[in-house]
Amino acid sequence: MFRFILKRVFEAIPTMLVLITVSFFLMRFAPGNPFSSERPLPPQVQANIELNTAR
């Protein structure tokens, strides 16, 4: 039983690596970005954010 579990774990490792790699590249090459559908900020708010993050 221990050999069976050990074999299954070692088979799962490459499978997980492939799934992680595929999902990473799907997210990297997907068009757009998470912020492309948001409303634009008013100029005063944008200036305030830039002022606070420049420090």
Secondary structure, DSSP 8 states (H G I E B T S, - for coil): -HHHHHHHHHHHHHHHHHHHHHHHHHHHSSSS-TTTTS----HHHHHHHHHHH--
